[in-house]
């Protein structure tokens, strides 16, 4: 069991991986640069690994030192938060006061949702509601096959939440048939991934769901069978 403010770091990492993995699975991004048909040749696999290592050696992968204070982080997010929710942050971020970088991550997600996405608010709300509805209610409900919605957008959000790796080319084709361009499909994948990331993050940290989610019918913080970490926030 994780105890203490360090649990917030784990929560942020878990949420980030939920986002990254869903984006890759929804859009069928290959895990390796070498095509699957060529990976059966050992010398090609070795060459791919060596090339990747050369690229990674040139990258600065050191952890960034977090120097922003809780007050600074709240002040920075305030205009974005106000536009998104219609109110000031107040003590909305008190549960994560020990890790201001979580507030920065939420700020970036809100900017992406409200300033960069091509999706209308009605579609974004549908995605958020479908993600919440699709979350497993209990561990036994997380596996197997389930009936999918007939609507292409809702089916994309449902499969993206339950098992994003099962997204099919036919599902993408149906999105194109109802008018979604490549950019629109990308923004849908981002919306589904963002909503899934937030579904985990707010439950694990105790943040109010309405900070990011547009699913107005949200219930308590421990619904849908997702646990909350046992941690104690420190005083900022």
N, C-alpha and C positions, 0 to 999 in steps of 0.2 A: 504494500500500500504506500502511496506517495503522500508525504506530509510536509507542509511548509510551502514557502513561496516558490521554491524550485519546481513544484508541480505545475505552475503556470507556464514554465518553459516547455514542459512536456505537452501540455494542452495545445500550445501554439504549434509545436512540431506535428502533433497528430492531425490538427486541422489542416496544416499546410500539405501534408501528404494526402489527405482526403481530396484536397483540391487538385493537386498535381496528377494523381492517379486517375481521377475521373476525367480530367481533360484529355489525358493520353488515351484512355479507353474509349471515350465517347467519339473521339476524332480518329481513332485507329492510328495513333502515332507509334511507329515501330520503336521498340526499346533499344535497338542498335542501328548504327548508320549503315552497316553492311546488310544488303537484302537477304531475306531468309533463305532464298534459293542458293545463295553463295556461301552461307555459313556452314554448310556441310563439308566444305574444304578447309582442313585444319590450317594450312598456310595462309589462307585468306582471313580466317578468324584471328590468327596471331598478328597479321599485318594490321587489321582493324584495331586491335587492342593497343598496339604500339603507337599508331597514329593518334588514337584518343588520348593516350598518356602524354604524348608530346603537347597536344593542345591544352590539356589540363594543367601541365607544368607551367604554362605561361599565364594562367589565370590566378588572380588573387582570391583565394578561397578562405582567407582568415576571417574569423568572426569579427563583426563590427562591434566596437565598444559602444554600449548604450549609455550616452551621457545626458540624455534629456530627462528632466524631472517630471514627476506626475503632474504638477501644476502646468508646466510648459506643454506637455502633451495634451492636456484638457483644453488649454487655451488655443492650441493649434487646430484641434478638431472642432472647436465650438461652431465656426461658421458652417462647416459641412454638416455637422450634427443638427444645427438649427434648420437648415434647408431640408434635411431629410425627415425630421420628426416634428418640426414646428415648435420646438421648445429648446431651452438651454440645457447643457449637459448636467448641470447640478452635480449630484454625487452618483450619477449613473455608472461611472467607471471605478467607484470605490473598491469593488471586489478585486480589481487588478491593479491597484495603486502601486504595488511593489514591483510591477513590471510594465513601465510606461510603453515599452515596445509593442505590447498588445494593442494599446490605444492607437498607435501609429499604424498597425496592420489593419485595424478596423477603419481608420480614416481612409486608407488607400482603397479598401473594398467599397466604401461608400462613394468615393470619387469615381471608381470604375462603374458602379451601378447607376449613379445619377448623372454623371457628366460624360462618360465615354461610350456607354452601351447604345446601340441602335434600336434596342427593344423598347416599345412603348410601355408605360407603367402598367397597363392592364395585362400585358403578356408577362411582365416580370412578376406581378402578383400571382398569376396563374401558376407560374413555375414554383414560386415559394410555397404556395398552398399544396401543390402536388408533391413536392419534396417532403413536406411535413407529413402528408397523408401516407406516403410510401415508406416511411421509416418503419422498420420491423417493430411490432408491438411487444415481442418477446424473442429470446434467442432462437427458439425452434422455428420462428417465422422468417428467419434470415436466409434460409436456404430453400432450394427447390424451385419450382416454377409457379408463377402467379398470373392471373388474368390481367392483361394490359389494357389501358384505356384505348379507345378507338381514335381519339383525337391525336394527330401526329405530334403536337407540341407536348401534350400531357404524357404520351407514351414515351417520348424522349426523356422527359424529366423522371418518369417512373422507373424506367430501366436504368437511367443514369444514377439513380439513388440506390436501387436494389442490387444491381449487378451490371455496372457500366460496360464490362467487357463483353456483354451479350448484345451490345448495339450492333445492328446489321446495316449493310448498305441499303437495304430496302427502306429502313426507317429514315435514313438520310434522304433517299429519293422522295419519300412522301413529304418531307419538309420542303423540298424544292418544288413539289407539285402545288403546295399551298402558298408559294410565293417567297420562300426564304432563299436569299442569296448565300454565297460563301460566307460573307461577313455576318449575315443574320444567323447562320448555323453556328459560327464561331461564338457569337454573343450568347446564343442559347446555351452552348456548352459551358461558357463562363458563368452564366446565371445559375445553371444547375450545380456546377462545382462550388460556386460561392455559397449557395444556399446549404449545400451539404457540409461545407466547412463550418459555416456558422451554426448549423444544427448541433454539431459536436462541441464547438467552442463555447457557446453560451451555456450549455448544460454542464460542461466540465468546470467552468469558472464561476457560475452563478450570476453572470450578466443577464440583464433583462432581454428576452427574445426580440422585443420590438425595436431595439437599438438598430438592428439591421433588417430583420425579417419583415416582409410585407404580408405575411399570412396572418390576418387579423384574428383568426380563430385559434391561435396558439393557446395551449393550456399551460400547466405547471412545468417547472424546469426539469422534472425527472420523468416526464411522460415518454412513451414510445420505447421503454426498456433501456434507454441509454443512461449509464451511471454518471454520478457527479464525483469528482475526485475529492478525497478527504484532505483538505488543506486549510491552513489558517493564514489569512492575509495579515501582513505586518502593517504597522501604522506608518503612513507616508510622512 
